[in-house]
């Protein structure tokens, strides 16, 4: 990609049409040329934070091949800009594009802590781990300003309710005090996403995420403070990070992680077009190779919605990737295991303190 023409700090390089909208608009070449001649900006590339008011915050996950039963997302859209992110498609439900809009139009749910508290105080609610970031990262840049994730962790701690976190941001260490308090009762598990050990790869795949060095250091600090950490090698992309599986697993183990998990990339919905555009601009020399190898993992398609195969893929390349992950577990995590979260305390803390009678 020509650095002068690239949209700086973003993964997607275009806004694809919203599938729910009859009309769409394009950034035409003659308009771009006009802006260049006039010295005007065709796109200000600014992030907008938009407050929304959902009625609920916790979602029941129905998918049989996702390892969670409940999730909550205090933000919709994600400024991290990971080009492969499966959550991009969900932005269309909010009336935006899965492309640049996903990274620049961030929905903020300030009522999330109140909605969470109301739910877990219900007599009918039975404690079960709730995963923060089932869709978008709860420690993305917006969290530094709004602190909604921290407020939710305070609710989980008050009611002794188990919570898991998925993130790729070192900002999680800001809340080390709450995480340590939750860990005392085995109420917290952290999943740190690390997809490469190469900063060059990280910059183009995940432009606004924490550096690899910071993420590994975060794994170390959390582990040293008694907070169990699992490292997500997700997604594995053939010919981009597939050769790093063993080295990634070793680094995760060396820094204190108790396990690893992985998925093979799949490019559902609008993500196929966004990813294809991106890779042809950033890696033109191997774009076709990567795209064909992804297709070979999903029955000849970039997308795959089949339960049971969509996460692990099929075919020779997928078999090699899955075999390497199994080998990595045996080699580097032989005597390690992520503990199950404690679901037994919450019932007695539903009023916010331990029941005496």
C-alpha contacts under 8 A as a table, 3 or more apart, distances in Angstrom:
res1	aa1	res2	aa2	distance
1	X	5	X	7.49
1	X	6	X	6.59
1	X	281	X	4.66
1	X	282	X	4.69
1	X	283	X	7.58
2	X	5	X	5.40
2	X	6	X	6.19
3	X	6	X	5.17
6	X	13	X	7.09
7	X	10	X	6.00
7	X	13	X	6.20
7	X	45	X	7.59
9	X	81	X	7.99
9	X	207	X	5.63
9	X	208	X	6.41
10	X	13	X	7.00
10	X	80	X	7.95
10	X	81	X	5.59
10	X	100	X	7.45
10	X	103	X	7.25
10	X	207	X	6.05
10	X	208	X	7.44
11	X	81	X	4.76
11	X	82	X	5.77
11	X	83	X	4.99
11	X	100	X	7.86
11	X	204	X	6.81
11	X	205	X	6.68
11	X	206	X	6.62
11	X	207	X	6.11
11	X	278	X	7.66
12	X	15	X	7.67
12	X	81	X	7.01
12	X	83	X	5.92
12	X	99	X	5.47
12	X	100	X	5.57
12	X	274	X	6.23
12	X	275	X	7.50
12	X	278	X	6.42
13	X	99	X	7.36
13	X	100	X	6.73
13	X	274	X	7.59
13	X	277	X	7.51
13	X	278	X	6.41
14	X	99	X	5.85
14	X	100	X	5.92
14	X	274	X	7.16
15	X	97	X	5.81
15	X	98	X	6.95
15	X	99	X	4.49
15	X	100	X	5.23
15	X	101	X	6.74
16	X	97	X	5.95
16	X	98	X	6.67
16	X	99	X	5.78
16	X	270	X	7.12
16	X	273	X	7.72
16	X	274	X	7.20
17	X	21	X	7.55
17	X	24	X	5.69
17	X	25	X	7.66
17	X	97	X	6.19
18	X	21	X	5.47
18	X	24	X	7.45
18	X	92	X	5.82
18	X	95	X	7.30
18	X	96	X	6.53
18	X	97	X	5.30
18	X	98	X	7.37
19	X	22	X	7.70
19	X	92	X	7.32
20	X	92	X	7.27
20	X	93	X	8.00
20	X	95	X	7.96
21	X	24	X	7.12
27	X	31	X	7.00
27	X	32	X	7.24
28	X	31	X	5.34
28	X	32	X	6.43
29	X	32	X	5.03
29	X	33	X	6.08
30	X	33	X	5.02
30	X	34	X	6.13
31	X	34	X	5.02
31	X	35	X	6.27
31	X	42	X	7.93
32	X	35	X	5.14
32	X	36	X	6.24
32	X	42	X	6.34
33	X	36	X	5.10
33	X	37	X	6.27
34	X	37	X	5.21
34	X	38	X	6.14
35	X	38	X	5.11
35	X	39	X	5.84
35	X	40	X	4.79
35	X	41	X	6.25
35	X	42	X	5.92
36	X	39	X	5.09
36	X	40	X	6.22
36	X	41	X	7.62
37	X	40	X	7.77
41	X	44	X	6.18
45	X	104	X	7.49
46	X	104	X	6.46
47	X	79	X	7.82
47	X	103	X	7.40
47	X	104	X	4.23
47	X	105	X	6.11
47	X	106	X	7.38
48	X	104	X	5.89
48	X	105	X	5.11
48	X	106	X	6.19
49	X	105	X	6.23
49	X	106	X	4.97
49	X	107	X	5.98
49	X	108	X	6.51
49	X	142	X	7.98
50	X	105	X	7.04
50	X	106	X	6.03
50	X	107	X	4.82
50	X	108	X	5.79
51	X	107	X	5.63
51	X	108	X	4.59
51	X	109	X	6.09
51	X	110	X	7.20
52	X	107	X	6.15
52	X	108	X	5.93
52	X	109	X	5.62
52	X	110	X	7.84
53	X	109	X	6.31
53	X	110	X	7.83
53	X	111	X	7.06
54	X	57	X	6.88
54	X	109	X	7.25
54	X	111	X	7.97
55	X	115	X	7.56
56	X	59	X	7.93
56	X	115	X	6.14
56	X	116	X	7.97
57	X	72	X	5.71
57	X	73	X	6.97
57	X	74	X	7.46
57	X	112	X	6.02
57	X	115	X	6.10
57	X	116	X	6.42
58	X	70	X	6.53
58	X	71	X	5.66
58	X	72	X	4.64
58	X	73	X	7.69
58	X	116	X	7.08
58	X	130	X	7.76
59	X	70	X	5.49
59	X	71	X	5.27
59	X	72	X	6.04
60	X	69	X	5.88
60	X	70	X	4.61
60	X	71	X	6.65
61	X	66	X	7.91
61	X	68	X	6.71
61	X	69	X	4.98
61	X	70	X	5.44
61	X	71	X	6.94
62	X	69	X	7.21
63	X	66	X	5.81
63	X	307	X	7.83
64	X	67	X	7.91
64	X	307	X	7.11
64	X	308	X	7.98
65	X	307	X	6.44
65	X	308	X	6.23
65	X	311	X	7.68
68	X	71	X	7.20
68	X	129	X	7.82
68	X	130	X	7.70
68	X	131	X	6.98
69	X	128	X	7.78
69	X	129	X	7.59
69	X	130	X	7.37
70	X	128	X	7.67
70	X	129	X	6.96
70	X	130	X	4.96
70	X	131	X	6.20
71	X	130	X	5.23
71	X	131	X	4.47
71	X	132	X	5.80
71	X	133	X	6.99
71	X	134	X	5.28
72	X	130	X	7.00
72	X	131	X	6.23
72	X	132	X	5.10
72	X	133	X	6.33
72	X	134	X	6.36
72	X	135	X	7.93
73	X	76	X	6.82
73	X	132	X	6.04
73	X	133	X	5.38
73	X	134	X	6.58
73	X	135	X	6.38
73	X	136	X	6.38
73	X	137	X	7.77
73	X	138	X	6.78
74	X	108	X	6.62
74	X	109	X	5.33
74	X	110	X	7.62
74	X	112	X	6.14
74	X	132	X	7.99
74	X	133	X	7.91
74	X	138	X	6.45
74	X	148	X	6.88
74	X	149	X	7.03
75	X	78	X	7.47
75	X	106	X	6.75
75	X	107	X	5.48
75	X	108	X	5.10
75	X	109	X	6.14
75	X	136	X	6.63
75	X	137	X	7.58
75	X	138	X	6.69
76	X	91	X	7.24
76	X	106	X	5.78
76	X	107	X	4.90
76	X	108	X	6.94
76	X	135	X	7.85
76	X	136	X	6.28
77	X	87	X	7.72
77	X	88	X	7.21
77	X	91	X	6.41
77	X	101	X	7.89
77	X	102	X	4.74
77	X	103	X	5.95
77	X	104	X	7.63
77	X	105	X	6.49
77	X	106	X	4.89
77	X	107	X	6.49
77	X	136	X	6.49
78	X	81	X	6.34
78	X	102	X	6.22
78	X	103	X	5.13
78	X	104	X	7.68
78	X	106	X	6.43
78	X	136	X	5.97
78	X	137	X	6.70
78	X	140	X	6.60
79	X	102	X	7.52
79	X	103	X	4.40
79	X	104	X	6.37
79	X	106	X	7.45
79	X	140	X	6.51
79	X	141	X	6.70
79	X	142	X	7.93
79	X	208	X	6.72
80	X	103	X	6.92
80	X	140	X	6.45
80	X	141	X	7.63
80	X	206	X	6.20
80	X	207	X	6.31
80	X	208	X	4.40
80	X	209	X	5.28
81	X	85	X	7.98
81	X	102	X	7.80
81	X	103	X	5.46
81	X	206	X	5.77
81	X	207	X	6.05
81	X	208	X	6.32
82	X	85	X	5.56
82	X	205	X	5.59
82	X	206	X	4.21
82	X	207	X	6.76
83	X	205	X	5.73
83	X	206	X	6.66
83	X	274	X	7.56
83	X	275	X	6.27
83	X	278	X	7.73
84	X	205	X	7.60
84	X	235	X	7.96
84	X	265	X	7.34
84	X	267	X	7.00
84	X	271	X	6.89
84	X	275	X	6.57
85	X	88	X	5.90
85	X	271	X	7.68
86	X	89	X	6.58
86	X	135	X	8.00
86	X	266	X	7.96
86	X	267	X	7.24
86	X	268	X	7.14
86	X	271	X	7.27
87	X	90	X	5.49
87	X	91	X	7.34
87	X	135	X	5.53
87	X	136	X	6.59
88	X	91	X	5.64
88	X	92	X	7.82
88	X	98	X	4.64
88	X	99	X	7.07
88	X	102	X	6.03
88	X	270	X	7.79
88	X	271	X	6.96
89	X	92	X	5.82
89	X	93	X	7.89
89	X	98	X	5.35
89	X	268	X	7.93
89	X	269	X	6.42
89	X	270	X	6.32
89	X	271	X	7.11
90	X	93	X	5.58
90	X	94	X	7.47
90	X	98	X	7.45
91	X	94	X	5.33
91	X	95	X	6.86
91	X	96	X	5.66
91	X	97	X	6.35
91	X	98	X	5.61
91	X	101	X	7.94
91	X	102	X	6.07
92	X	95	X	5.06
92	X	96	X	4.94
92	X	97	X	5.60
92	X	98	X	6.14
93	X	96	X	7.32
96	X	101	X	5.98
96	X	102	X	7.25
96	X	105	X	7.96
97	X	100	X	6.85
97	X	101	X	5.17
97	X	102	X	6.38
98	X	101	X	6.24
98	X	102	X	5.24
98	X	270	X	6.47
98	X	271	X	7.27
99	X	102	X	5.65
99	X	103	X	7.38
99	X	270	X	7.98
99	X	271	X	7.89
99	X	274	X	6.44
100	X	103	X	5.35
100	X	104	X	6.21
101	X	104	X	4.96
101	X	105	X	5.26
102	X	105	X	5.90
102	X	106	X	7.14
103	X	106	X	7.01
109	X	112	X	5.58
109	X	148	X	7.82
110	X	113	X	7.45
110	X	146	X	7.84
110	X	148	X	6.44
111	X	114	X	5.48
111	X	115	X	6.21
112	X	115	X	5.11
112	X	116	X	6.00
112	X	148	X	7.17
112	X	152	X	7.20
113	X	116	X	5.10
113	X	117	X	6.13
113	X	148	X	7.11
113	X	151	X	6.02
113	X	152	X	4.86
113	X	155	X	6.80
114	X	117	X	5.12
114	X	118	X	6.15
115	X	118	X	5.19
115	X	119	X	6.31
116	X	119	X	5.22
116	X	120	X	6.35
116	X	152	X	7.30
116	X	155	X	7.59
117	X	120	X	5.47
117	X	121	X	6.10
117	X	155	X	6.33
118	X	121	X	5.42
118	X	122	X	6.67
119	X	122	X	5.56
119	X	125	X	7.08
120	X	125	X	5.89
120	X	126	X	7.89
120	X	127	X	7.64
120	X	159	X	7.98
120	X	350	X	7.27
121	X	125	X	7.19
121	X	350	X	5.21
121	X	351	X	6.93
122	X	125	X	5.35
122	X	350	X	7.89
126	X	347	X	7.57
127	X	161	X	6.57
127	X	162	X	7.34
127	X	343	X	5.47
127	X	344	X	7.57
127	X	346	X	6.35
127	X	347	X	7.37
128	X	161	X	7.85
128	X	162	X	6.70
128	X	343	X	6.08
129	X	161	X	7.52
129	X	162	X	4.86
129	X	163	X	5.03
129	X	164	X	6.53
129	X	341	X	7.00
129	X	343	X	7.40
130	X	162	X	6.72
130	X	163	X	4.93
130	X	164	X	6.15
131	X	134	X	6.04
131	X	163	X	5.83
131	X	164	X	4.61
131	X	165	X	5.64
131	X	166	X	7.37
132	X	137	X	7.87
132	X	138	X	6.46
132	X	163	X	7.24
132	X	164	X	6.13
132	X	165	X	4.89
132	X	166	X	6.43
133	X	136	X	4.97
133	X	137	X	4.85
133	X	138	X	5.33
133	X	165	X	6.41
133	X	166	X	5.49
133	X	167	X	7.08
134	X	137	X	7.83
134	X	166	X	7.25
137	X	140	X	5.39
137	X	166	X	6.87
137	X	167	X	5.53
137	X	168	X	7.52
138	X	143	X	6.89
138	X	149	X	6.13
138	X	165	X	7.98
138	X	166	X	7.73
138	X	167	X	6.86
139	X	142	X	7.46
139	X	143	X	5.43
139	X	144	X	7.64
139	X	149	X	7.25
139	X	167	X	6.40
139	X	168	X	7.76
139	X	169	X	5.94
139	X	171	X	6.16
139	X	172	X	6.43
140	X	143	X	5.80
140	X	144	X	7.80
140	X	169	X	6.67
140	X	209	X	7.89
141	X	144	X	5.73
141	X	145	X	7.64
142	X	145	X	5.56
142	X	146	X	6.24
143	X	146	X	5.07
143	X	147	X	4.90
143	X	148	X	6.47
143	X	149	X	6.82
144	X	147	X	5.94
144	X	171	X	7.56
147	X	150	X	5.33
147	X	151	X	6.48
148	X	151	X	5.09
148	X	152	X	6.29
149	X	152	X	5.09
149	X	153	X	6.26
150	X	153	X	5.07
150	X	154	X	6.37
150	X	175	X	6.65
151	X	154	X	5.11
151	X	155	X	6.57
152	X	155	X	5.03
152	X	156	X	6.35
153	X	156	X	4.99
153	X	157	X	6.13
153	X	178	X	6.87
153	X	179	X	7.99
154	X	157	X	5.10
154	X	158	X	6.08
154	X	178	X	7.01
155	X	158	X	5.08
155	X	159	X	6.31
156	X	159	X	5.44
156	X	160	X	5.75
156	X	161	X	4.93
156	X	162	X	6.88
156	X	163	X	7.05
157	X	160	X	4.92
157	X	161	X	6.50
157	X	178	X	7.42
157	X	181	X	7.40
157	X	182	X	5.96
158	X	161	X	7.92
158	X	349	X	7.75
158	X	352	X	5.76
158	X	353	X	7.44
159	X	346	X	5.87
159	X	349	X	5.13
159	X	350	X	5.84
159	X	351	X	7.52
159	X	352	X	5.29
159	X	353	X	7.21
160	X	182	X	7.62
160	X	185	X	7.96
160	X	187	X	7.12
160	X	345	X	5.97
160	X	346	X	4.97
160	X	349	X	6.44
161	X	187	X	6.46
161	X	342	X	7.95
161	X	343	X	6.84
161	X	345	X	7.22
161	X	346	X	5.24
162	X	186	X	7.72
162	X	187	X	4.25
162	X	188	X	5.96
162	X	341	X	6.06
162	X	342	X	6.18
162	X	343	X	6.20
163	X	187	X	6.13
163	X	188	X	5.23
163	X	189	X	6.85
163	X	341	X	7.87
164	X	188	X	5.54
164	X	189	X	4.75
164	X	190	X	5.75
164	X	191	X	7.54
165	X	188	X	7.84
165	X	189	X	6.45
165	X	190	X	4.86
165	X	191	X	5.88
166	X	190	X	6.15
166	X	191	X	4.63
166	X	192	X	5.98
166	X	193	X	7.17
167	X	172	X	7.98
167	X	190	X	7.87
167	X	191	X	6.44
167	X	192	X	5.30
167	X	193	X	6.02
168	X	192	X	5.53
168	X	193	X	4.94
168	X	194	X	6.88
168	X	209	X	6.56
168	X	210	X	6.64
168	X	215	X	6.81
169	X	172	X	6.48
169	X	209	X	6.13
169	X	210	X	5.17
169	X	215	X	6.80
170	X	173	X	5.99
170	X	210	X	6.18
170	X	214	X	6.24
170	X	215	X	5.89
170	X	218	X	5.92
171	X	174	X	5.62
171	X	175	X	7.90
172	X	175	X	5.71
172	X	176	X	7.09
173	X	176	X	4.98
173	X	218	X	6.99
173	X	222	X	7.73
174	X	177	X	7.90
175	X	178	X	5.52
175	X	179	X	6.29
176	X	179	X	4.95
176	X	180	X	5.97
176	X	222	X	7.73
177	X	180	X	5.34
177	X	181	X	6.36
178	X	181	X	5.08
178	X	182	X	6.19
179	X	182	X	5.10
179	X	183	X	6.03
179	X	188	X	6.86
179	X	227	X	7.07
180	X	183	X	4.96
180	X	184	X	6.41
180	X	225	X	6.69
180	X	226	X	7.08
180	X	227	X	6.67
181	X	184	X	5.44
181	X	185	X	7.56
182	X	185	X	5.83
182	X	186	X	6.41
182	X	187	X	5.08
182	X	188	X	5.76
183	X	186	X	4.60
183	X	187	X	5.53
183	X	188	X	5.50
183	X	226	X	6.69
183	X	227	X	5.75
184	X	187	X	7.53
185	X	342	X	7.07
186	X	340	X	7.93
186	X	341	X	5.63
186	X	342	X	5.53
187	X	341	X	5.38
187	X	342	X	5.51
187	X	343	X	7.77
188	X	227	X	7.04
188	X	228	X	7.46
188	X	341	X	6.61
189	X	227	X	6.68
189	X	228	X	5.37
189	X	229	X	6.16
189	X	230	X	7.76
189	X	341	X	7.31
190	X	227	X	7.38
190	X	228	X	6.29
190	X	229	X	4.81
190	X	230	X	6.24
191	X	229	X	5.68
191	X	230	X	4.69
191	X	231	X	5.49
191	X	232	X	6.31
192	X	215	X	7.45
192	X	219	X	7.21
192	X	229	X	6.95
192	X	230	X	6.29
192	X	231	X	4.84
192	X	232	X	5.88
193	X	231	X	5.70
193	X	232	X	4.46
193	X	233	X	6.25
193	X	234	X	6.74
194	X	197	X	7.80
194	X	212	X	7.09
194	X	215	X	7.26
194	X	231	X	6.63
194	X	232	X	6.05
194	X	233	X	5.66
194	X	234	X	7.28
194	X	248	X	7.79
195	X	202	X	7.59
195	X	232	X	7.52
195	X	233	X	5.17
195	X	234	X	5.93
195	X	235	X	6.82
195	X	236	X	7.21
195	X	241	X	7.03
195	X	248	X	7.80
196	X	199	X	7.62
196	X	201	X	6.76
196	X	202	X	6.39
196	X	212	X	7.42
196	X	241	X	6.13
196	X	244	X	6.77
196	X	248	X	6.84
197	X	202	X	7.79
197	X	212	X	6.17
197	X	244	X	7.54
197	X	247	X	7.99
197	X	248	X	6.67
198	X	201	X	5.29
198	X	202	X	6.20
198	X	212	X	7.52
199	X	202	X	4.82
199	X	203	X	5.98
199	X	211	X	6.95
199	X	212	X	6.67
200	X	203	X	5.35
200	X	204	X	6.76
201	X	204	X	5.59
201	X	205	X	6.06
201	X	240	X	7.84
202	X	205	X	5.20
202	X	206	X	5.40
202	X	207	X	6.82
202	X	211	X	7.49
202	X	212	X	7.53
203	X	206	X	5.55
203	X	207	X	4.60
203	X	208	X	7.63
204	X	207	X	5.60
204	X	282	X	7.81
206	X	209	X	5.77
210	X	214	X	6.18
210	X	215	X	6.43
211	X	214	X	5.24
211	X	215	X	6.31
212	X	215	X	5.06
212	X	216	X	6.17
213	X	216	X	5.33
213	X	217	X	6.14
214	X	217	X	5.01
214	X	218	X	6.02
215	X	218	X	4.93
215	X	219	X	6.35
216	X	219	X	5.05
216	X	220	X	6.38
216	X	251	X	7.74
216	X	252	X	7.11
216	X	255	X	6.46
217	X	220	X	5.00
217	X	221	X	6.21
217	X	255	X	7.30
218	X	221	X	5.16
218	X	222	X	6.06
219	X	222	X	5.33
219	X	223	X	6.04
219	X	229	X	6.62
219	X	252	X	7.68
219	X	255	X	6.14
219	X	256	X	6.50
219	X	257	X	6.53
220	X	223	X	5.18
220	X	224	X	6.07
220	X	255	X	4.82
220	X	256	X	5.54
220	X	257	X	7.68
221	X	224	X	5.15
221	X	225	X	6.29
222	X	225	X	5.18
222	X	226	X	6.59
222	X	227	X	5.22
222	X	228	X	7.26
222	X	229	X	7.19
223	X	226	X	5.25
223	X	227	X	5.20
223	X	228	X	5.96
223	X	229	X	6.51
223	X	255	X	7.92
223	X	256	X	5.57
223	X	257	X	6.89
224	X	227	X	7.39
224	X	256	X	7.64
228	X	257	X	7.23
228	X	258	X	6.76
228	X	338	X	6.51
228	X	339	X	7.43
229	X	256	X	7.59
229	X	257	X	5.04
229	X	258	X	5.91
229	X	259	X	7.35
229	X	338	X	7.43
230	X	257	X	5.46
230	X	258	X	5.63
230	X	259	X	4.85
230	X	260	X	5.50
230	X	261	X	7.42
230	X	338	X	7.10
231	X	252	X	6.51
231	X	257	X	6.44
231	X	258	X	7.99
231	X	259	X	6.31
231	X	260	X	4.74
231	X	261	X	6.46
232	X	260	X	5.68
232	X	261	X	4.91
232	X	262	X	5.77
233	X	236	X	6.54
233	X	245	X	7.69
233	X	248	X	7.69
233	X	260	X	6.81
233	X	261	X	5.91
233	X	262	X	4.71
233	X	263	X	7.16
234	X	261	X	7.38
234	X	262	X	4.89
234	X	263	X	5.16
234	X	264	X	7.01
234	X	265	X	7.58
235	X	262	X	6.36
235	X	263	X	4.97
235	X	264	X	5.18
235	X	265	X	4.94
236	X	240	X	7.98
236	X	241	X	6.07
236	X	242	X	5.60
236	X	262	X	6.96
236	X	263	X	6.09
236	X	264	X	4.79
236	X	265	X	5.78
236	X	321	X	7.94
237	X	240	X	5.48
237	X	241	X	5.64
237	X	242	X	5.76
237	X	264	X	6.35
237	X	265	X	5.56
237	X	290	X	7.87
237	X	294	X	7.28
238	X	241	X	6.50
238	X	242	X	5.10
238	X	290	X	6.13
238	X	293	X	6.22
238	X	294	X	6.50
238	X	317	X	7.70
239	X	242	X	5.83
239	X	243	X	7.04
239	X	289	X	7.93
239	X	290	X	6.00
240	X	243	X	7.49
240	X	290	X	7.61
241	X	244	X	5.44
241	X	245	X	7.39
242	X	245	X	5.96
242	X	321	X	6.88
243	X	246	X	7.80
244	X	247	X	5.32
244	X	248	X	5.77
245	X	248	X	5.19
245	X	249	X	6.11
245	X	324	X	6.80
245	X	325	X	6.69
245	X	328	X	7.50
246	X	249	X	5.11
246	X	250	X	6.15
246	X	324	X	7.03
246	X	325	X	7.43
246	X	328	X	5.63
247	X	250	X	5.12
247	X	251	X	6.18
248	X	251	X	5.20
248	X	252	X	6.14
249	X	252	X	5.09
249	X	253	X	6.19
249	X	260	X	7.01
249	X	328	X	6.07
249	X	329	X	7.63
249	X	332	X	6.88
250	X	253	X	5.16
250	X	254	X	6.01
250	X	328	X	7.60
250	X	332	X	6.00
251	X	254	X	5.02
251	X	255	X	6.16
252	X	255	X	5.34
252	X	256	X	6.51
252	X	257	X	5.37
252	X	260	X	7.85
253	X	256	X	5.19
253	X	257	X	4.98
253	X	258	X	6.79
253	X	259	X	7.47
253	X	332	X	6.13
253	X	333	X	6.78
254	X	257	X	7.42
257	X	260	X	7.69
258	X	333	X	6.80
258	X	336	X	5.22
258	X	337	X	5.44
258	X	338	X	5.62
259	X	329	X	7.42
259	X	333	X	6.25
259	X	336	X	6.74
259	X	337	X	6.29
259	X	338	X	6.49
260	X	329	X	7.30
262	X	325	X	7.70
263	X	311	X	5.09
263	X	312	X	5.76
264	X	310	X	7.92
264	X	311	X	5.77
264	X	312	X	5.56
264	X	313	X	6.39
264	X	318	X	7.48
265	X	294	X	7.21
265	X	311	X	7.61
266	X	294	X	7.29
266	X	298	X	7.70
266	X	302	X	6.06
266	X	303	X	5.26
266	X	304	X	6.21
266	X	310	X	7.23
266	X	311	X	7.76
267	X	270	X	7.78
267	X	271	X	5.15
267	X	272	X	4.71
267	X	275	X	7.56
267	X	302	X	5.31
267	X	303	X	4.69
267	X	304	X	7.46
268	X	271	X	5.63
268	X	272	X	6.05
268	X	302	X	7.02
268	X	303	X	4.36
268	X	304	X	6.53
268	X	305	X	7.64
269	X	272	X	6.40
269	X	303	X	7.23
270	X	273	X	5.67
270	X	274	X	6.46
271	X	274	X	4.94
271	X	275	X	5.80
272	X	275	X	5.31
272	X	276	X	5.98
272	X	302	X	6.40
272	X	303	X	7.17
273	X	276	X	5.13
273	X	277	X	6.10
274	X	277	X	5.32
274	X	278	X	6.17
275	X	278	X	4.97
275	X	279	X	6.04
276	X	279	X	5.37
276	X	280	X	6.17
276	X	287	X	7.79
276	X	291	X	7.53
277	X	280	X	5.44
277	X	281	X	6.42
278	X	281	X	5.25
278	X	282	X	6.04
279	X	282	X	4.98
279	X	283	X	5.16
279	X	284	X	6.58
279	X	287	X	5.55
280	X	283	X	5.63
280	X	284	X	4.56
280	X	287	X	5.40
281	X	284	X	5.88
283	X	286	X	5.76
283	X	287	X	5.63
284	X	287	X	5.12
284	X	288	X	7.89
285	X	288	X	7.94
286	X	289	X	5.20
286	X	290	X	6.21
287	X	290	X	5.33
287	X	291	X	6.19
288	X	291	X	5.16
288	X	292	X	6.02
289	X	292	X	5.27
289	X	293	X	6.16
290	X	293	X	5.13
290	X	294	X	6.20
291	X	294	X	5.15
291	X	295	X	6.25
291	X	302	X	7.35
292	X	295	X	4.99
292	X	296	X	6.19
292	X	300	X	7.95
293	X	296	X	4.96
293	X	297	X	6.60
293	X	317	X	7.34
294	X	297	X	5.30
294	X	298	X	6.84
294	X	301	X	7.66
294	X	302	X	6.09
295	X	298	X	5.24
295	X	299	X	6.43
295	X	300	X	4.43
295	X	301	X	4.53
295	X	302	X	4.87
295	X	303	X	7.83
296	X	299	X	5.88
296	X	300	X	5.19
296	X	301	X	7.31
296	X	314	X	7.60
296	X	315	X	6.43
296	X	317	X	7.33
297	X	300	X	7.24
297	X	313	X	4.87
297	X	314	X	4.94
297	X	315	X	5.60
297	X	316	X	7.77
297	X	317	X	6.52
297	X	318	X	5.49
298	X	301	X	5.46
298	X	302	X	6.63
298	X	303	X	6.88
298	X	304	X	5.89
298	X	310	X	7.14
298	X	313	X	5.60
298	X	314	X	6.18
298	X	315	X	7.88
299	X	314	X	7.27
299	X	315	X	7.91
301	X	304	X	6.92
304	X	310	X	5.29
305	X	310	X	5.77
306	X	309	X	5.81
306	X	310	X	5.32
307	X	310	X	5.97
308	X	311	X	7.08
308	X	312	X	7.71
309	X	312	X	5.44
309	X	313	X	5.07
309	X	314	X	6.75
310	X	313	X	5.42
312	X	318	X	6.81
312	X	322	X	7.10
313	X	318	X	5.43
313	X	319	X	7.90
314	X	317	X	7.59
314	X	318	X	5.20
314	X	319	X	6.51
315	X	318	X	5.48
315	X	319	X	6.13
316	X	319	X	5.01
316	X	320	X	6.20
317	X	320	X	5.14
317	X	321	X	6.32
318	X	321	X	5.10
318	X	322	X	6.12
319	X	322	X	5.19
319	X	323	X	5.95
320	X	323	X	5.07
320	X	324	X	6.16
321	X	324	X	5.19
321	X	325	X	6.40
322	X	325	X	5.16
322	X	326	X	6.33
323	X	326	X	5.12
323	X	327	X	6.18
324	X	327	X	4.99
324	X	328	X	6.05
325	X	328	X	4.96
325	X	329	X	6.27
326	X	329	X	5.21
326	X	330	X	6.43
327	X	330	X	5.19
327	X	331	X	6.08
328	X	331	X	5.07
328	X	332	X	5.83
328	X	333	X	7.47
329	X	332	X	5.51
329	X	333	X	4.94
329	X	334	X	6.46
330	X	333	X	5.87
330	X	334	X	5.05
331	X	334	X	6.29
333	X	336	X	5.09
333	X	337	X	7.67
342	X	345	X	7.04
343	X	346	X	6.47
344	X	347	X	6.86
345	X	348	X	6.02
345	X	349	X	6.80
346	X	349	X	5.07
346	X	350	X	6.22
347	X	350	X	5.64
348	X	351	X	7.76
348	X	353	X	7.56
348	X	354	X	5.61
348	X	355	X	5.59
349	X	352	X	5.11
349	X	353	X	4.90
349	X	354	X	4.98
349	X	355	X	6.61
350	X	353	X	7.15
351	X	354	X	7.74
351	X	355	X	7.86
